[in-house]
């Protein structure tokens, strides 16, 4: 097997030794350089030709280095190392916006570093493997799925293509590469969006709270980290907290959120599967589920539940996904109803929820005593 070359840039010597020691114990990794300073970063990268770069970001200086690396070596994945603190979360989200593929949290200094090998084995190994694989893979899916919209620049979507019923809840699942797509989608929704949204993004503690704050600043909707017993209200976006499952409970007329530390599912908590299953149990065919960029298996069983209940599944178009593994899996299984770029997902749900389907629009106008001069439909909505 071809070795995966990893370059490590980490200022803390204990963390540096823990990361390098972990990688050297596991094939097929080859540590091509371990540096504690950031001088001549470009030269170090050129000399070692890594498949993946691990970059410590303890300050804005780390972000500046990241921006330089992405400008000079755009095809080389960069995974950043950050503290599991509110400050570390803020830096990590800024790094993702600047082009980092993913992040790994570092144990705090002192005694916790004694257990770093186990932590890094669990989190570091799969991320580096995924990063190296993405570098080598052709991002074109090459698949033709007849029932899906294949040419997004030519094909249109009409109300007939969607379910006849207006969905009552939007659930979103995302993993690696998800924050960028999630920001595009949520920030494009209008302030009068009239159904609740619940999101699972694979993030640890502190990071989901920071994500909610970022989305709240950029969205016309109110975005909050979910809490136990929170009511699902129209126009509210709830982000599942890191380290906790978040599921919908109650009845479809008065749903609320349950937040708990149940067993991990597929080694993740929060779980996309958990959220999607609970939505299908409560809302049945009135669920719209969106699966964004990511890798692994979480989310696949969830969309099965949504489809069995008669709901609708939209996946992010693989060509726009930073990590297309999850969307491709859904497409290849035939479980996805549509694939769209994130901005088009927002445009489509805007059209559905802002105006409703033609029948709903006529009824709404009649109740208000108005005269319907035209029918609102999705006939001219293009998917790009």
Buried (B, 14 or more C-beta within 10 A) or exposed (E): EEEBBBBBBBBBEBBBBBBBEBBEEBEEBBBBBBBEEBEEBEEBBEEBEBBBBBBBBBEEEBBEBBEBBBEEBEEBBBBBBBBBBBEBBBBBBBBBEBBBBBBBBBBEEEEEBEEBBEBBBEBBBBBBBBBBBBBEEEEEBEEEBEEBBEEBEEEEBEBEBBBEBBBBBBBBBBBBBBBBBBBBBBBBBBEEBEBBBBBBBBBBBBBBBBBBBBBBEBBEBBBBBBEEEBEBEEBBBBBBBBBBBBBBEBEBEEBBBBBEEEEEBBEBBBBBBBBBBBBBBBBBBBBBBBBBBBBBBBBBBBBBBBBEBBBBBBBBBBEBBBBBBBBBBBBEEEBBBBBBBBBBBBBBBBBBBEBBBBEBBBEBBEEEEEEEEEEBBBEEBEBE
